[in-house]
Structure formats: structure tokens, C-alpha cells
Amino acid sequence: MLAGCLLTPGKFASTLDIRKGGAFTYTYDGEIHLLALSKLAQMGQGAKTEETFTAFCADDDTFEQRDCTPEEEAEQRQAWDDGAAARLAKKDQEAAAMRAMLGGIDPADPAAAEELAARLRRQAGWSRVDYKGDGLFDVRFALSGKLDHDFVFPTLEGFPMANFFVTATRRQGGTVRIDAAGLVSPAGTNPFQAMMMGGMMAGAADEATRVAAEAGEGSVTPPVWPVTEGTFTVTTDGEILANNTDEGAATGARGKTLAWTINVRTKQAPTALIKID
């Protein structure tokens, strides 16, 4: 679930121009959130801290918490001590999984965000990648080519898992299917997913806060959904076979134009089918 919401658009303007024969240009200008990069770092730091032992006993009839006897506390403490190695191994395993998901970048490293920005600057198309803090990047991306293959945006070098904002898929018969599911906030298209994600993040923050408090380091603020607000525009001289805009295609100097305004209330992700051959 976290991987599926790892990248989230903020305020943006995105365009896709497709010509007959397959020539295309895609642009994205605006914000991209690497979801809660700084919060993940705080949680990661908290996860590295060993939890303190607390005995727990409950009444057999009412199930209400009660004081433990010295024997019960000693038994629970022994079980806790016996499980120390397993807990440490699990934490190391979780930290390794998070680093793998982030392409080897350790989110607990203060230089993690700039390392990611440097990676993006090396990739073709990224002309601006500025880190603004708290997982927010201000970017400018523009790439031209020919759609003799599928196109997806964004791609991150070294990331084994990343969700795409826009995909252009070639089909048999000379058509291209365009989907911009990643430009729409999960809060609008899937409230249940947003609720579960928020609960998971808040739960992780609560755990990190507890550990941080025991270490005298204060609390961890749970991450919030970034505000998604922008426009997606498709222009083409091909034949538009299907689309889900409110107004349909408009005709202009560049051929036909499809335009979507996207915000947190957007329920349907932009989609279109265009014949270019």
C-alpha cells in the first residue's frame, strides 16, 4: 500500500502532445511528493530504538487490566528477553525492505532527499529538480520521442517499485490508450484506500512517538495527504475515439484538445483512446 502511494502530485500542469505517426512530447511542471520522506525518516529512526519492557496482565473474567504478580512479571520479562534477537532481526529486515523500495536510499539519512534529486537530474527530461523539504520536490520534466513503445511517467532510476502518474500504451490497430490515474488523489478516487493509508501512517507515527518519548525526543507528527491540484491537457491531430472529459474535445491550431482540471474532489482519472496510425 505504501509503495502504491509513494509518489503523489502536488500542484502541477501536465501536457501530452501526440501526432499522427507517433511523435509525442510530454511535460510535467510542478510539485511531486515522495510521500512523507521526512516522516518515514523519523519513523525509521524510531524503529531503530529498542522498545522498553512493560508487563501486562488482565482479569480472567472482566478482561480489565490489573497489576501483575512478581511471578507473572518475571515470566513475561523472560519471554521478552528471549525475543530480543528476533525483534532486532525483524527491525533490520524492515529497514532493508524500506531501503530497497527507495532504490537503496536510506530515508533516515539527512542527505537522502538530495541524493534522490541528484539521481533525477541525471535522467533525461528532468531540467529542474529542487528539494523544498518534507518530501516535496519542485520539478520540470519535458521529453519528446516517438510512441513506437509504451511511455510512462515518472520513472526513477534504481527504484524497483514506483507508481506512474501518466501512461501511454500502444495498442494493435494504431491506437494509443492514455491513462493519468496517478495524477488524481486517492482521497478522491478511492476514499477507502486513503482512509487505510492515513490510518497506517498515523499508527506508525504513534509507535514512533512512543519510542521517541521514551528517549526524551518529543513526538512525531503523522504525515498528511499532499494537496493535489492541477491540469492535464492532451493535444493531437489524430482521431479521438474515446475520452472522459466533461466538455469533450475542442478544436484549435494544434488539432483537437482534451483538458481535465484535477483537484481533491476529482472522482475519475483522465483517460482517452486516440488513433494515430
N, C-alpha and C positions, 0 to 999 in steps of 0.2 A: 504494500500500500504506500509506504514511504517513497519507494522508487518511482511509483506511478505518479507521484505529486512532487517529484524532486525539482523540476523546473516549472516555474509559473510566470506568465507575463504580468507586467505591471501596467503602466501607461505606455501606449505604443501606437505606431502607424505601420501597417504592413501592406505590401503590394505584390502582386504576381501578374506579370505580363506574358502571355503565351501567343505566339504567332503560328500561322499555318506552316507546317513543316517541322515544328517542334522547337524553334528558337524561343528562349524564355529569359526573363530577368526577375529575380525575387529580391525584395528588400524588407528589412525589419529595422526600425528606428525607434528606440525607446528603452524601457526597463525590462530586465529579466531578473527574477529572484531565484537564486539557488536556495530553495526553501529552508529558511531558518538556519543558515550556515553557522551563525554565531551561537544560536541556541543549541544546535547539535554539538558544537564545541563545548559549551557549558555542561551539557548532559554527559558528553564523553568524559569530561574531567571528573564529574560526579561519580560516573560509573567506575572510575579507577580507584575510588576511595572505598576501602573495606567497610562494610556495614557493621554497626555495633550489635552485640547480642542483647536481646530482650526476651525474657521468659513470658509465656502466655499460657494461662490456664482458664478454663471456663467451667461453670457449674453443669453437671450432667443433666439436670432436669430443666433449668431455665436457660442454659447456654449463655448466661451473662458472665462477663469476665470477673475473675476472683483472684485473690493473692495465691501464688504458688507456694507449695510447701518446699522446704530446703531440698528434699529428695527430688521433687519434680523439677526444680530449677537446675539442680546438678545434672539430672538426666538430659534435660534439654540442652544445657551448655555443652555437655559431652558430644551430643549429636551435632551441635553447631560447629564445634572444633573439628570434628571428624569430616565435616563437609567443606572445610575451608579451601582445600586444594581444588575441589570440584567447582566451587564458586569462582575462584580465581581463573580457572581454565575457561569457564563459560564467559567471563568478562573479556578475557583475551580473545576468545573466538568471536564475540560480538564486535569488538573493536576492529578486528581484522576484516570482518564482513563489511563494516561501515567504510573502512579504507578502500576495500575492493570496489564497493559501489561508487565511490568517489574517485575511481581511477588511480588509487594509490595515495591520494591526498589524505592526510590526517586532519580531520576537522578541528581537532584540539590544538593544532599548530597555529599560532597567530599569523603566520605567513601563508596559510592555506588559500585564502581568497586571492591574494596577489599571484600565487603560483597558478591558480586556475586561470586568472586573467591573462597571464603570460602565455599559457597554452593556447588560449583562444586567439591571441594576437598572431600566433604563428600560423594559424589556419587561414586558408584562402577565404576571402569575403569579409573578414572582420576588420573593418577600418577603424573602429573605436571600441575599446573595452575599458571602462573606468569603473573602479570599485568604489561604492558610496557608503559601504558599511552595512552591517546586519543582513548580509546575504544579498544585497541589492547591487546589480551591475547596470550601468548605463551604456548601451551598445549601439553601434551602427553596423549593419550587415547588408552587403549587396553582392549578388553573384549572378552571372549570366552564363548560359550554356545552351545545350540542345537536349530536349526531352526524348532521347533515344533510350532512356533508362528512367527508373523511378527517382524522384527527388524528395528529400526530407529536410526539415529544418526544426531545431538546430541539431548539429552533431558535435560531440565533444570528444576530442582525441583521448583515448585511454579509458573512457567511461564505458563499462560493459552494459550498463543499463541507463537509458535516458528516454524521457517521454518527448515526443515530437509535437511542435506547435502546428506545423503545416506539412501535409504530404501531397505529392502529385504522382499518381500511379498510372503508368501506361497500360492500356488495355488493347486486346485484339480489336482490329477494325478501325484503328487510327483515332481512338478516343483517349482522353485523359480524365481521370477522376480526381477531383481536388477535395480534400478534407482538411479543415482547420480546427479539429477538436481541441487541440492543446491551447488555442487562443481564448477559450471560454473557461471561466472559473468553474471548478467542480461544485461550488456552492450553488450555481445556477442550474447546471445540467444534472447534477446528482447530489441532492441535499443529504442523502443518507451517507454517501462517501465523505462529504465534507464534515458531517457530524462525527463519524467514526475517526476520521483523521484528526479532528480537533480534540476528541477525547483521548486518542492515543498520545498526541503531543502533550496535552495537559497532564496526563498520567505520568509521562516520562519526566516532565518538569517537576511534578510533585515529588517524585522519587529523588531527583537531583537536588531539589530544595532541602529535602530531609537530610541527605548526606552532607550538603554544604553547610546546613545549620549546625550539624554535629561538629563540623570542623571550624565553626565560627566564621564562615564565609558569606553569610547572608542567604538570600533566596535567588531562585531562577525564575524569570518571567516566562510563561509559556508563549510560544510563537503564535502569531495571528495570521490569518489569510491575507496575502497582499491584495491591494485593490486592483482589480483588472478592469481596464478601461481603454478602448482603442478602436481602430478601424481596420478593416481588411478589404482590399479592393482588388478585383480581378479584371484585367482588360484583355481583349482578344479580337482577332479578326477571323477566328474560327466560328463554328456553329455551336451555339449553346443548346445542348439537348435537355438539360435539367439544372435546376438550382433552387435554393430555398430562401432567396431574398424576399423582403416584403414587397418591394416595388417592381421586381423584375429587372431586365436589362435596359440600360439607357444607351443610346447611340451617340457617338462623338467622333472626334478626329482620329482616335486610336482604334476605332471599331466599336465593339459593344463593351459596356462596363457593368460589372456587378459589384455592389457595395454593401457591406454589413457594418453596422455600428454595434460594438460589443461592450457590455458592462456586466456588473454582478447579477443583473436581472435577466440576462440572456439565457434562454432555455435551450435553443438549438444551435449546434455548432455550424458554421458556414460549410456548405458543400455544393459542388457543381460538377457537371459532366459536359465536357467540351470535345467536339470533333475537330481535329487539326489536320488530318490527312484526307 
